[in-house]
Amino acid sequence: MLLSAFALNGFSQLPEETPEQKTERMEWWTNDRFGMFIHWGLYASPARHEWVKRYERMTNEEYEKYFEIFYPDLYNPHEWAKKAREAGMKYAVITAKHHEGFCLFDSEYTDYKVTNTPIGRDLLKEWTEAFRAEGLKVGFYYSLLDWHHPHYTIDRNHPLSASSDEEYKKLNKGKDMDIYRRYIKDQVRELLSNYGKIDIIWLDYSFPTRKNYDHGKGNNDWDSENLLKMVRELQPNIIVNDRLDLLDVDGGWDFTTPEQYKVSKWPEKNGIRVPWETCQTFSGSWGYYRDEMTWKDTKQLLVLLIETVSKGGNLLLNVGPTARGIFDYRANEKLEEMGEWMKYNNRSIYGCTEAPTEFAPPDHSLLTYNPETNRLYVHLLDYPMKWFTLKGYEGKVKYAQFLHDGSEIKFGKPRHNVTHQEAKGKEDVILILPMVKPNVEVPVIELILN
C-alpha cells in the first residue's frame, strides 16, 4: 500500500550534522565498548526461542495463553543492573516491544501490554530507573514488526505467512498499514517522552522486498525517514541503529550492527570506517530458551569482546531472562566470570580501539590501543613460553607490565647467531615472561609506549 501524502510530507529533512559533531555525540558509546542486550517478553514462558510464535505458526488466539499467565514475580531490575555493572557493562538495551507485539511498557495505544497481565506493573519504567541508578546508560529496542496488531500486513516473516500472492491478498484484506505506521510513531513517541533521557534506540528491522523474494517490508512500509525525524526531534542526542533501511540517507543511522558473527575487519561504508557494534548471544537464541545448549564458554566470550574492540567496535551481549524474571544460571555464571576479568583488565577495553598499523600483533594474541594514554595492550590468547617477541617494536616501548597486577615484565636481549633471520631480531623487543601462566583467563600485557 502506498503511503499517504501526509505520511510522506509530514516532517522536514533529517537534521544535518558534521562528522565532528557526530563523533562528539557518540563519544560516550565509543568509549564504553561493552553493553547488555535484554530480550524479554511473553516468549519467556514457552521458553523455546523468541520467534516461537513464528516457528510454530501460532495464531493470536493460540499465543494468548502466555499473555494471560505472564507473572514474573521474581523480577528485580536492580539485581539485573548490578549484574550488568559488575560484568563491566556500561550501557543496556531492552526490548520494549519485540516482534510478538507485546509491550513491556504502559502504552495508551494498545491493550496488549504488561500492565494488563497478572503482574500489572510498568516493568520498563522500573527497569529504566534501576539501570540509571547503577550508572548505566539506557536504551530501548522497538520492533517494527508486530505479529499481533490487526493492521500489520502479513509478510514473509509473519506466523501466518502464505505461499502465494493470492493467499496474501486474502489474508491482508481490510488491513491498513497507514494505521499501523501511525501506531509505530505513537508508541515510539511514548518511549522517548515518558521515560526521561534515552541514550540509544534500536528500531528493528527492515527486510525489503527483492526480486523473486516477495512480501518484505522496507523504509516506505515503516515511513522510516519521518519516524527517524521524530526520534531526532524528541531526543536530539540519542544514538540510532541502522535497521530502518536508510543506509544511503544522510543521517539515516549512527552505527552498523553485524549480528551473531565476527567481522574480518573494521566495517566501512564507501571506503570510510564507520561506528559499529556487534550484537551477540551467550547461546543460540535471544529470548530464554530452556533446552538450548550451545552456550559459549568464558574464554570465547572474552575473546569476542577483545577482538571486537581490537577492530574498533562495541559488543552488545544478550541475556534472555526467564518467565519469572531472573537470569538463567548459565548467564549468571558467565557474567560473573567476565566481570572478574574486567575488574582487573578493563583498561584494555574502555577507551580503546584498533592498534596503529606500525604495531603488528604477535602470534596468538590480539592488540587494543588507547590513543589518550598512548598505551598498547597485548592479549595473550595462547600463553607463550618465557621469551615473547614483539617484532618491530624496538625503540617504541618504554615499559611493560601485566595489567591484572601491575607487575613488571623485564626486557631481554635478542640472541645473535649467524642466520639472517635472527639478525633481524635487533628490531624486536623481547619480553621475559614467567613460565607459569598468571591466574587470569586471558592475560594482558600493558605496554607504555615512547
N, C-alpha and C positions, 0 to 999 in steps of 0.2 A: 504494500500500500504506500502511495506517495505521501510525503509529509505535507501538512497544510502550509499555506503561505505564512501564517503566524509562527509556526514551528521553525520554519526556515529563516525568518527575518526578525524574530522576537528579540534578539540580542545583537549588540555591536561586535566588533572584532575582538579576538583574544588580546589581552594586554601584551605590549611589547616589553622586552627585557634584554639587556645586553648580556653577553656571556659572563662578564664580571659580576653583574647583579645576580645572575642565576647561581654562580659559584658561591656567592655570599649567602644567598637564601638557603642553599643546601649544605652549608659548611658543617653544621652540627651532625647531619646524617653521614656525610663523608668521613667525619672524624670518628663516629661511634662504631661503625662497621658491623655490629652484631645485634640482631633483634630477634624477637619471638613472634612467630605467627601462631594464631589460635583459630582452629576450625571447630566450631561448636554449634550444634543445632539439634533438631529432632532426630537426625540420623544417628546420634549417640545412643539411642535406645535400641534400634535393630543391631547396631554395633557391627555392621559389615559393609563399611565404605560409605563415604558422604554422598556418593552417587547411587545409593541403593535403590532409590525410587526410580531412577532411570534404568539401571541394570536389570531390575526385576519387573520393570514396566508396570508399576503400580498406578492406579487411579488416585485421584484426590480422596475418594471415599476409603480406599484401602489404606492410605497413608495416615488418615485422620486419627487412628488409634494412638499414634505416637504423640500427637498434639494433646490428646485427652489425658495422657498419663505423665506428661513432662513435669517432673518434680525433682530438681537437683538439690536435695535437702542438705548435702554436704558442701555446697558451693561457698567458698570463702575467697573472694578475689584478692584479699590482702596476702593470703598464702601464695596464690599464683604469682603475684607481683614480687614477693620476696624471693621465690624460687628463680624467677627471671633475673632479678638483680644479682643474686648470689651466683648465678651461672655466668655472669659477666655481660649479660644483655643490657642494652641501653635504651631500647625502644620496643614497642609491641604493637601488633596489628591484629584485630579480632574481627570475625565475621558478624557484622551487624545483620546481614541477610545473605544467605547462600542460595544456591540455585533452587532449592526446595521451596523458596518463597517465605519461609518462616522468619519473622523479625524478632531479634533478641532485644528490641527496644520498644518503648511505648509509643507507637505511631498512631496518629489520629486518622490515617488514611486506610487502615485495614483492621479487621478483627483477628487476623492471623498473626498474633503477636504474643510475646511471652507473658504479658500481664493478663491474658485470658486463659492461661494454662493454670494448673493447680498451684504452681509456685507463686503466681500473682504479683510479681515484682519486676521492675525495670532492671534487669541484670546488667545491661550495658552501662547504665548510669553508675551502678555500684562498681563495675569493672574500671571505668574511666577514672573515678575518684581514687580507687585503690592504687592503680598503677601510677598515677600522678604523685600520690603520697610517697611512693618509693623512689621518686625522682626519675621515672622513665617517661620518655615521650610516648604519646599515644596516637594510634591510627585506626581507621575503620576500613574494613573490606565490605563492599556492597556489590552484590551480584546483579549484573544487568539482565541475566536470565531469571525467569521466575516460572516454575512449573506448577504454581498454584493459582496465579492471577487469572481471572476469567477472560481477560482481553489480551493476554500474551499469546501470540500465534504459535501454533505447533510448528516446530522446525526439526532439523535432523538430530538435535541433541535432546529433544523432549522425550519424556517417558512414553508418550503416545505417538511417536514418530511413525510416519506412514511409508508405504513402499511405492506410491505413485502420485503424480500431480493431482489426479482426480480425487484420491483419498484426502490429500492435504486440503483441497478446496472444500470438501465436505466438512472436515474437522474444524476448519477455520471460519466457517460461515457464521457471520454475526460478531466475530471478534474485531476489535478496533484498536490497532496499535497506537493511534493518537491518544487514546485514553491511557494506555499503558505508559507511553512516553511521559505524559503529564504525571503519572504516578511515580515514576523514577525521580523526576525533578522535585516533586513534593517531598518524597522521603529523604533524598539527599539534602534538601534544604533543612529538613528537621535535624538530621545528623550534624550538619555544620552550623546550626543555630542554637540548639538546645543543650549542647554538651561542652560548652567552653571551647578553648583553643584546641583544634585538631591538627596534628603535625603532619600526618600522612593520610592519603585516601587511595585505596585500591578499588578501581572500577573494573570489574572482571566479568565477561571477557567478550571479545568480538570473534566471530567465525564467519567471515563474509562468504556469500555465495560465489562459487567458482565454476568454471566450465565443467560440465559433466559431474558436478558435485553440488547439487542444488539445496535450496531451503536452509540457507545460513542467515546470519544477521551481522551487519556491519555498521559503520558510523551513521548512515541515514536512518537505520532502524532505531538507533538509540537517540538520534538528534545530538550526536556527540559534541559538536562544536558549541552548541548552545548550553548543553549540560556542563561542559567544562568552563565556559564563560561564567556561568552561575557559581560554580565552585570557586573560581578565582576571585569573584566579587565578594563572596561570603567569607573566605579565608585566604587573603592575599599571599600569605607566607607558606601555605600548605604545599606539600610535595606530592605529585601525582604520578601514578604508574603509566604504562604505555599500552593499555589494552582497550582503548576506545576506538581503535582503528583510525588514528590520526597521526601516524608515523611521519607523513610527509607534510604536515601542517606545522608552521612555526608556532611554538608554544603549546603544541598538542600533547606533550608528555615531558616528564622530567628525567625518568630513568627507565632503562630496559630491564626485562625480567626473565632471564633464562630459568626454566623450571625443571628441576629434577635431573639436571646434567651439569657436568663441568665444562666450562668454556676452554678452548685451546689457547686463547689469548684475550687480552682486554678488548671487549666488543667495540666496534667502530660503526659510525654512520657517515657515509660519504667521505671515508678516509680519515675521519676525526674521532678520537676516542670519546666515548660517552659514559655518563654515570650508569652504573649497573648494580643490580642486586639479584643474587640467585636465591630462589625460594626452594627449600628442601625439607624432606620429612625424615623423622627418625626411622620410619619403616616405609611401607609401600603405599600408604593411604594418608589422607589429610584428617578426616574425621576419625573418631575412635573406632578401631576395628579389633575386636577381642581376639580373633583367631589368626590374625596376620602375624607372621613370624620372621619376616626378613628385616629384622632390626639391625642397624649399623652398630658396630662396637665403638668404644670411646675414641680409639685412635683414628678410625675412619672419620669420625665427626670432627676431631681436632684438625686432621689433615685437610678436610673440606673447608674449614674456617681459614686455616693458614693459607691454603692455596688460593682461595678466593681473594684474600687481602693481597697476596703476592701478585695478583693481576689487577689490582686497583678496584676491587669490588666489595660489596657487602653481602653478608649471609643472613637470611631470614629463615630461622629454623622452627619448624612447626610442631605444635603439641595439639593433640585431639583429646580434650577432656571427656570423661565418662558421663553417662546419663545422670549420675548422682553428683556430678560437679567437681570431681577430683582428677588429678593427673594419673595416668597409668603408671604402675610401679616401675616399669622399664624406662619411661620418660624421666621419672624422678631420679633414678639411678644415673642416667646419662647426664642430666642437668647438673647433678652434684659433682660428678667426675669432671665434667668440662669446667665447672666452677672452680674446682680445686686447681686445675691447670691455669685457668685465667687469673686466679688470685695472685700467682707469682709471675706470670708471663704476659699479662695484658699489655705491657709496654710495647710488645712486638705486634700488637693488633690495633689498639686505639691510635688514631692519627697517622697510621702507616699506609703505605701504598707499594706499588711496584718499585723495585730497586733500579737505580740508574744503570744504563746498559754497560757501563765500564766494569760493573761487578758481575762476574759470571757465577751462577750458583754452583757450588761444589756438588759432586755426585751424591745422590740420595739425600738431598736437602732442598729446602725452599727458603727464599730470601724475602724479607719485608724491609721497608725503609721508612724512617721518619724524617721528612725534609726539614722539620722545625728544629729538631735536636741534632740532625746530621749523624744519626746512629743507624747502623745496619744490623739486621737480626738474621742469624743463620739457624734455621730449624732443622735439627738432626733427625730425619725420619728413620735412618738406619745408623745406629751408633758405631762410630769408627774405632779402629784400634790405635790408640795413643797418638800417633802422628797424623795430623789433619792438615791437609794442604789447601791453601786458598790461592789458586793460580792467578797470577797477575795483580795481586793485592799489595805488592811491595811498595812501601812509601805512602800507603793510603790509610794504614791502621795505626792509631796511637796506643790503644789499649783494648784488651779482650777480657771478658768475664762471662761466667754463666749467669743468666738472667735470674734464675729461680732463687739463688742465694747470694749473688754479687761476689762470688769468689773469683779471684784472678786466674786467668789462663796464661801461662808463660809462653813466650815465643821461643821456637827452636831455630836452628840454622840449617839451611839446605845441605844435604850431603853431596859433595862434589866428587864424581867419578869421571871417567873419561868419555862417557857416552854423550852424544849431542843432546839427547832428551833431558838428561839430568842437569846439564849445563844451563838449560833454560830455567832451572829452579831458582836462579838468582832473582827472578822477577816475582817469586812467590813468597807468601807468608806461611810459616809452619807453626801450627799451634800444638802444644803438648797437652793432650787430654788425659785424664785419669783412665786407667784400664777398665775400671768398673763404671758402668753407666750410672749416672745420677738417678735417684728415685723419682723420676719425672717421666710421664708417658712420652712426651716429645721434648727433649732437652733443647734449650735455646741458648746460643752464644750471642752476646751483645758486643758489637764492635763499635768503639768510639773512634770515629774517623778523624783524620787530619783536616 
